[in-house]
Amino acid sequence: MERLAKSVLIDWKNKPTRKPLIIKGARQVGKTWLMKTFAEEEFDDYVYINFERDVQLQTIFTQDYDLKRILLALEIQSGKEITPKKTLVILDEIQEAKGGLTSLKYFNEELPNLHIVAAGSLLGLSIHEKQSFPVGKVEFLNLNPFSFEEFLLAKNHQKLIQLIKGREWELIKTFKSKYISLLKQYYFVGGMPEAVDAFIQNENFKEVREIQNNILNAYELDFSKYASPNVVPKIKMIWNSILPQLSKENKKYIYGLLKQGARAKEYEDALLWLENYGLIKRVSRITKPHFPLKSYTDSKAFKLYIHDVGLLNAMGNVDEKILLEPSKMFSEFKGSLTEQFVLQELTAKGVTGYYWSENTAELDFVIEKENSIVGMEVKAEENLKAKSLKVFNAKYSDTSCIRFSLSDYRKEDWLVNIPLYAIS
């Protein structure tokens, strides 16, 4: 399977001012596979250390940061010689080694020619909670679940991707039913690598659902294993509330639905834990669509999504038979699957999404793109009404407006309609 992040890794490898790279991402999004595949394809050799497995090396950084001593230990453990520019050093589950993150500062300063990449399933938690961090001495890559484009690549539909990239709208319309069929599959399968791989092998939806449920169960076990005991119940309450809250007409997250009298202050630590773990995405409301959007956020108003549309589908236990319905999959849970999909696609492109609401009007997403503010309305089916978008455009005429739906590409004076499957 192909990950688009590999091109980012290649660019990083060839940079003259390269720093150690940290890959962030939730558990089971494919960090280890990506690092090893990159190493095999782009380097003469690689040294792979997993600090969760190689427990004898967990204290390697506690004595001092003598890199000669540290590299010697890595060579002994791996049975390989480390040669700058030829060997990629992979430090997986680096948060399990005390001082591991700090060591990257010294690798950057003393061995800039050594290619070193680190990752960890709980790295976000470690960065925010436990370990000192080498600010300015490392680079980051956020690895997300497979995007729809990567799903098409995995299914060997390069030509369909080519049409989208070339904006061949008439030909795209010709193959509309094919795109929609694949998009429905993606809604069900999602982008977790194990689920995608299983689906590519035999297209067995029941096997995919079993994998998704196993992943969800593993996450819940991690809540109890890694979070403070007093926070665990609140983490589970928030996690299990996301789908019901997204299924409301007004998708703004309401703490009072967790339990009567619940307040934000009571649950903020649990919310941050899930964010740092990489499982949820917070989309904040903006009061005005002005640059920079971050300056106009209302911290008390937000929507919560998870990191993968397939897992959201599994949370709702959506049956595979829904794939046979003409467009029911897209409107399931009041369109929350479709909003989840759009957010995932934006995230895959490194775009931060906000939402806007005023009186009865609400836009699903607002983003900054180049020198423009773009308002986005998401329609689950072929509904071409865009009432909120009209209100937004009338009030803020200097913004751009996009509607995502199952309808064909269409450009008007104030609005562009883009098919959901062509969002990338």
C-alpha positions in Angstrom: 0.0 0.0 0.0 1.1 3.6 -0.7 1.1 6.4 1.8 1.3 10.0 0.5 3.4 10.9 3.6 6.3 9.0 2.1 7.0 11.9 -0.3 7.2 14.2 2.8 9.8 11.8 4.3 11.8 11.8 1.1 11.9 15.6 1.1 13.0 15.5 4.8 15.8 13.1 3.9 17.2 15.4 1.3 17.0 18.7 3.2 20.4 20.2 3.9 19.2 21.6 7.3 17.4 18.5 8.4 16.5 17.9 12.1 15.4 14.7 13.8 11.8 13.9 12.7 9.0 13.0 15.1 6.0 11.2 13.6 2.8 11.8 15.5 -0.4 9.9 15.2 -2.9 7.8 17.0 -2.3 4.1 17.7 -2.6 1.9 14.6 -2.5 4.5 11.9 0.7 2.9 10.4 3.6 4.8 11.9 5.9 1.8 12.2 5.1 0.4 8.8 5.7 3.8 7.2 9.1 4.3 8.9 10.3 0.8 8.0 9.1 1.0 4.4 10.8 4.4 4.0 14.0 2.9 5.4 14.0 -0.1 3.1 13.4 2.0 0.0 15.5 5.0 0.7 18.6 3.9 2.8 21.3 1.3 2.6 20.2 0.0 6.0 18.3 0.9 9.1 18.4 0.3 12.8 15.0 -0.2 14.4 14.7 0.1 18.2 11.3 -0.3 19.9 11.6 1.0 23.5 8.4 -0.8 24.6 9.9 -4.1 23.5 13.6 -3.5 24.1 13.1 -2.7 27.8 16.9 -3.0 28.6 17.4 0.2 26.6 14.7 2.3 28.4 17.4 3.8 30.7 20.0 4.4 27.9 19.5 8.2 28.1 19.4 8.6 31.9 23.1 8.4 32.6 24.1 11.2 30.1 23.7 12.2 26.5 27.0 10.9 25.3 26.0 10.0 21.7 29.0 7.7 21.1 27.9 5.6 24.0 24.3 5.7 23.0 25.0 4.8 19.4 27.2 1.9 20.5 24.3 0.5 22.6 22.0 0.8 19.6 24.5 -1.0 17.4 24.9 -3.8 19.9 21.1 -4.2 20.3 20.4 -4.2 16.6 23.5 -6.1 15.5 24.1 -3.4 12.8 26.6 -0.6 12.2 25.2 3.0 12.1 26.7 5.1 9.3 25.6 8.7 8.9 23.8 9.4 5.5 23.5 5.7 4.9 21.6 4.4 7.9 18.2 5.5 9.1 17.9 5.2 12.9 14.3 4.5 14.0 13.4 5.1 17.6 9.9 3.7 18.1 7.8 4.1 21.2 10.4 6.7 22.3 8.2 7.9 25.1 9.0 4.7 27.0 12.7 5.7 27.3 13.2 8.4 29.9 15.1 11.3 28.3 14.5 9.9 24.8 12.8 13.0 23.5 15.5 15.2 25.1 18.2 13.2 23.4 16.9 14.4 20.0 18.3 17.9 20.8 21.8 16.5 21.1 21.4 14.4 17.9 20.4 17.6 16.1 23.3 19.6 17.5 26.2 17.0 17.4 25.2 14.6 14.6 23.3 16.6 12.0 24.3 14.1 9.2 22.6 11.2 11.0 19.1 10.6 9.8 16.9 9.9 12.8 13.2 9.4 13.1 11.1 8.8 16.2 7.5 7.9 16.9 5.2 6.6 19.6 1.6 5.7 20.0 1.4 7.7 23.2 3.8 10.4 22.1 1.2 13.2 22.2 0.5 12.4 25.9 4.3 12.3 26.7 4.9 15.7 25.0 2.2 17.4 26.9 2.4 15.6 30.3 5.7 14.0 31.2 8.9 14.7 29.4 10.9 17.8 28.7 10.8 18.6 25.0 13.6 19.8 22.6 11.7 22.9 21.3 13.2 24.0 17.9 15.4 21.0 17.6 13.0 18.6 15.8 10.6 18.5 13.0 7.1 16.9 13.0 5.0 14.8 10.6 1.4 14.1 11.5 0.3 10.8 10.2 -3.5 10.3 9.8 -5.6 7.4 8.7 -5.7 6.7 4.9 -7.4 9.6 3.1 -9.9 8.8 0.3 -7.1 9.4 -2.3 -4.9 6.8 -0.5 -7.9 4.4 -0.4 -8.3 4.8 -4.1 -4.5 4.2 -4.6 -4.7 1.0 -2.5 -7.6 -0.2 -4.7 -5.5 0.5 -7.8 -7.7 3.4 -9.1 -4.9 5.7 -10.1 -6.8 6.8 -13.3 -9.8 8.0 -11.2 -7.4 10.0 -9.1 -5.8 11.4 -12.2 -9.2 12.7 -13.4 -9.8 14.5 -10.0 -6.3 16.1 -10.0 -6.8 17.2 -13.6 -10.3 18.6 -12.8 -11.7 16.7 -15.7 -15.3 17.4 -14.6 -17.1 16.0 -17.6 -15.2 12.7 -17.4 -15.7 12.7 -13.6 -19.4 13.0 -14.2 -19.3 10.0 -16.6 -17.9 7.8 -13.9 -19.9 9.3 -11.1 -21.6 6.0 -10.0 -18.1 4.4 -9.7 -16.8 7.3 -7.5 -19.9 7.1 -5.3 -19.7 3.4 -4.9 -16.0 3.7 -3.8 -16.9 6.6 -1.5 -19.6 4.4 0.2 -17.0 1.7 0.7 -14.6 4.2 2.2 -17.3 5.5 4.6 -17.7 1.9 5.9 -14.0 0.8 5.8 -12.4 4.1 6.8 -8.7 4.7 6.8 -7.2 2.5 9.5 -4.4 0.6 7.7 -5.4 -2.9 9.0 -9.0 -2.4 7.9 -8.0 -1.1 4.5 -5.5 -3.9 3.9 -8.1 -6.6 4.9 -10.7 -5.0 2.6 -8.2 -4.9 -0.3 -7.5 -8.6 0.1 -11.0 -10.0 0.1 -13.6 -7.2 0.3 -15.2 -8.9 3.4 -17.1 -6.2 5.3 -17.7 -8.5 8.3 -13.9 -8.9 8.7 -13.4 -5.1 8.4 -16.0 -4.6 11.2 -14.3 -7.1 13.4 -11.0 -5.3 12.9 -12.6 -1.9 13.7 -14.2 -3.3 16.9 -10.9 -4.7 18.0 -9.3 -1.3 17.5 -12.0 0.4 19.4 -11.6 -2.1 22.2 -7.9 -1.5 22.3 -8.4 2.2 22.6 -10.7 1.7 25.6 -8.1 -0.6 27.3 -5.6 2.2 26.8 -7.8 4.6 28.6 -7.6 2.5 31.7 -3.9 1.6 31.2 -2.5 5.1 30.6 -4.8 7.7 32.0 -5.1 8.7 35.7 -7.8 6.6 37.4 -9.9 9.6 38.3 -10.0 10.8 34.7 -10.8 7.4 33.1 -14.6 7.5 33.7 -14.8 11.0 32.2 -12.7 10.0 29.1 -15.1 7.1 28.5 -18.1 9.3 28.8 -16.8 11.8 26.3 -15.6 9.1 23.9 -19.0 7.3 24.0 -20.9 10.6 23.6 -19.3 11.8 20.3 -21.6 9.9 18.0 -24.8 10.8 19.8 -23.8 14.4 19.9 -22.9 14.5 16.2 -26.3 12.9 15.5 -28.1 16.0 16.9 -29.5 18.7 14.6 -27.2 21.2 16.4 -23.9 19.4 16.6 -22.3 21.8 19.1 -20.9 19.7 21.9 -23.0 20.1 25.1 -21.5 18.9 28.4 -24.9 18.8 29.9 -25.8 15.8 27.8 -23.1 13.8 29.6 -24.9 14.1 32.9 -27.2 16.7 34.5 -25.3 19.7 35.6 -22.0 18.7 33.9 -19.6 21.7 33.3 -16.7 22.3 31.0 -14.2 22.7 33.8 -15.1 19.2 35.1 -14.3 17.5 31.8 -11.5 19.6 30.2 -8.7 17.3 31.4 -10.4 14.2 29.9 -11.0 16.2 26.6 -7.4 17.2 26.4 -6.3 13.6 27.1 -8.3 12.3 24.1 -6.9 15.1 21.9 -3.3 14.4 22.9 -3.8 10.7 22.4 -4.9 11.6 18.8 -8.4 10.2 18.9 -10.5 13.3 18.6 -10.6 16.5 16.6 -12.0 19.6 18.2 -13.6 22.0 15.6 -14.0 25.4 17.3 -16.6 28.1 16.4 -15.4 31.4 15.0 -17.2 34.6 15.7 -16.0 36.3 12.5 -14.4 35.0 9.3 -11.3 37.2 9.5 -7.6 36.6 9.4 -6.3 34.8 11.3 -9.3 32.6 12.1 -7.6 31.3 15.3 -7.9 34.8 16.8 -11.7 34.7 16.4 -12.4 31.4 18.1 -15.0 31.0 20.8 -13.4 28.4 23.1 -16.6 27.5 24.7 -18.3 26.4 21.5 -17.0 23.5 19.5 -17.9 20.2 17.8 -16.1 16.9 18.4 -15.2 14.4 15.8 -13.0 11.3 15.9 -10.0 10.6 13.7 -11.6 8.0 11.4 -14.9 7.7 9.6 -14.8 3.9 9.5 -14.5 3.8 13.3 -17.3 6.3 13.7 -19.3 3.9 11.5 -18.4 1.0 13.7 -19.4 3.0 16.8 -22.9 3.2 15.4 -22.8 -0.4 14.3 -24.0 0.5 10.8 -24.8 -2.7 8.9 -23.1 -3.4 5.6 -26.5 -3.7 3.9 -26.7 0.1 4.0 -24.2 0.1 1.2 -26.9 -1.1 -1.1 -29.2 1.9 -0.4 -28.8 4.6 -3.0 -27.6 7.3 -0.7 -28.6 6.4 2.8 -25.0 5.9 3.9 -24.2 9.6 3.3 -27.1 10.8 5.4 -26.7 8.3 8.3 -26.6 9.9 11.8 -28.0 13.1 10.3 -25.1 13.5 8.0 -22.4 13.2 10.7 -20.5 10.6 8.7 -20.3 13.0 5.8 -19.0 15.8 8.0 -16.5 13.4 9.6 -15.3 12.5 6.1 -14.9 16.2 5.0 -13.0 17.0 8.2 -10.7 14.0 7.6 -9.9 15.1 4.1 -9.1 18.6 5.4 -6.9 17.2 8.1 -5.1 15.0 5.6 -4.1 18.2 3.7 -2.9 19.8 6.9 -5.8 22.3 7.0 -7.4 23.4 10.3 -11.2 23.6 10.1 -13.5 25.8 12.2 -17.2 26.3 12.0 -19.4 29.4 12.0 -22.8 30.1 13.4 -25.0 33.1 13.9 -28.7 33.1 14.8 -30.2 30.2 12.8 -27.4 30.0 10.2 -24.5 27.6 10.6 -21.6 26.7 8.3 -20.0 23.3 8.8 -16.4 24.4 8.1 -14.5 27.6 7.6 -10.8 27.5 6.6 -8.0 29.7 5.5 -6.7 29.0 2.0 -3.9 31.1 0.7 -5.2 34.7 0.9 -8.8 33.8 1.2 -11.3 32.7 3.9 -13.5 29.9 2.6 -16.9 29.0 4.0 -17.9 25.3 3.4 -21.3 23.8 3.6 -21.6 20.0 3.6 -24.6 18.2 2.1 -24.9 14.5 2.6 -26.8 13.9 -0.7 -27.7 15.9 -3.8 -29.4 18.7 -1.9 -28.5 22.0 -3.6 -30.0 24.3 -1.0 -27.4 26.4 0.7 -29.3 28.7 3.0 -26.6 29.2 5.6 -24.0 29.7 2.9 -26.1 32.5 1.4 -26.4 34.2 4.7 -22.6 33.9 5.2 -21.9 35.2 1.7 -24.3 38.1 2.0 -22.7 39.2 5.3 -19.1 38.5 4.4 -18.9 39.1 0.6 -15.1 39.1 0.6 -15.1 35.3 1.4 -15.2 32.3 -1.0 -18.0 29.7 -0.7 -17.9 26.0 -1.4 -20.7 23.4 -1.1 -19.7 19.7 -0.9 -22.4 17.3 -2.0 -23.1 14.3 -4.3 -24.1 16.7 -7.1 -21.8 17.3 -10.0 -19.2 20.2 -10.2 -20.9 23.5 -10.8 -19.6 27.0 -10.6 -21.8 30.0 -9.9 -21.0 33.7 -9.3 -20.7 33.3 -5.6 -20.5 29.5 -5.1 -18.7 26.4 -6.3 -20.3 23.0 -5.8 -17.7 20.2 -5.5 -18.6 16.5 -5.4 -17.7 14.9 -2.1 -15.5 12.3 -3.8 -13.4 15.1 -5.4 -12.7 17.1 -2.3 -9.0 16.4 -2.4 
